[in-house]
């Protein structure tokens, strides 16, 4: 049992001060003044000035293990997720040995079940030749989606086969696209539209890390015809651009102009962009400082403080924040609803107020750095609850039974 006293929770477009009682893994009571004496076994958290939000879901994470364990592994990545307020992550398939069949998929699952501190799901990568493998029941029952790379990425997984790009929409799981820019986006939208003539029920098309104004406009156009198109923005493309960040800026897609970042914010306001994915892609600083630095930023520990500050500043509405970070992803991947309501599963994160600097308390991610290092923030996560149990609190992590998720396999 956990009782939060005097905590702010999202209510419509506002914040409501309330007490929150968590018991038996769920939100048991929400009211202005719950008697603390009812907590016989458990704890009372005096949260005056704090905010309680649904824990975050990240559909776009690169754990790196197996193969690139020196950058990150399942333990360090999942702990970074908990510290950042996430309860669930979905791992991308572009490992050193890419996940393209049941053997590599099950190998990763085995490692993750042993080491992860958060619930997780896995993707398989499309290649020019493996669509029949992906269609197999033993693969479908283990994946949350299919990742399609149309441009350069770690692992060299660019799909060129038109047959593969068309037939991937014959399987039911969400199809996530690394477009490489507007040309790749136009290409996949062409095949999605073509498949719509042949396939009775199209799967979800999920556009990863949208970064430019051109892409936002094109997605807006196609979403009018295809409501199953969803688009993702990353915190680094929202908050960073070529003008304000020049350090370890090798990332895919590349940082764009400030005008493109503004278009992303507008796309969120208009409902064109639906999901925040961190694209957590850790590399060591030595690698980033090299002559040919690998592309990617770590992001799990910094996304929520940045987005929450944008919410308090009026950049995004509280309801938009919840949909971007939790509700939409839960709906897409069939893992239940994440609002703070009586009877719902208690996955939540507590943010406390202060004068903080990103990175001042170190990083849990194994790569040990952030492009937002030294940035001032007013709130940061201090406690993450998963299934009614404390999983992270003030620098300490607590292992619990975790769930391996496949789409529509977990109902919460």
Order of alpha helices (4+ residues) and beta strands (2+ residues): beta-beta-beta-beta-beta-beta-alpha-beta-alpha-beta-alpha-alpha-beta-alpha-beta-alpha-beta-alpha-beta-alpha-alpha-beta-beta-alpha-alpha-alpha-alpha-beta-beta-beta-beta-beta
